[in-house]
Amino acid sequence: MGVQLLAVVATVALAATATAVIMTLVNATLGAKAGVREQLTGLDLSEHGEEAYFGEQGATPVPGVALGGGVIVSSAAPASANAVVTS
């Protein structure tokens, strides 16, 4: 039982170390995350130039409008609770 536990711990340590090294290299060269614009547009459109879903299952609602075109990414200051308007 002790040898098996040692093997499991060693395997987890090796996998974690290898993953950390690989991700460090990827982040230093290519980057592991898509940019904000690509994420809001949708990676299916920005990476492949086509929509992943058709019809009402997530397709672009209006031609020429990105999927995340109306999403607010950041603002200078958070809105106060009194300024929030619900419709």
N, C-alpha and C positions, 0 to 999 in steps of 0.2 A: 504494500500500500504506500509506503514512504517513497519508493522509487517512482511509482506512477504519479504521485503528487509532485515530486520534483520535476518529472518530465512535463507535466501540465504547466507548471509555473515557468519552466524554461521555454516552452513553446509560446506561451502568452508573452513573455518578455521579448523573445526574438521577433514575434509578429508585430508587437507594438514598436519596437526599435526600427524594424525595417519599414513599417508604415510611416513613421515620423521622418525617416531619412528620405523616402520617396516623395512625401508631400512637401518637404522642404525644398527639394530639387524642382518639383513641379511649380511651386509658388514662385521660386526664383527665376524660372524660365518662362513658362507659359501663363501661369496664374490658374488657380483651381476654381475660380468663380467667375461667372459671366458678369459683365458690366450691368449697371442699373438699366440703361436703355435697352439692352438685349433682353433682360429679364421682363421688363414691362411690355416690350413688343411681343415677347413669347419666343422661346428658343426654337420652336418648330419653324417659325418664320425667319428669324435672324440667322439660324444655322443652316436650315435646309431650303428656305425659300418657299415653303408650302405649309398649309395648315394641317394640323394633326386631326382635327375633327371637322365634320361637315354638318350643315344644317344648324339646329339649335343646340348642339352639344358642345359649344365652346368656340364656334367659328367666329371670325371677326364680324361684329354686328353691322358695320357699314363699310363699304369699300373705301380704302384710304385711311381708316381709323385703326390705330393699334389697339390690341386687347387691353392694355393698361394705360391707354391715353388719358383717362380721367383720374388716375390715381395720384394722390399727393404724396410725394416722396419725402419732402422735408419742408419745414417752415422756420422762419426766424424765431418765433416764440410760440409756445403752445397756446391754444385758445382757452379763454376762461370758461368756466362751466356755464355762465350766464350767456355767453356768446354762441353757444351751440344751438343750431336751429335744426329741428327735425321736420321732415315732410311726410 
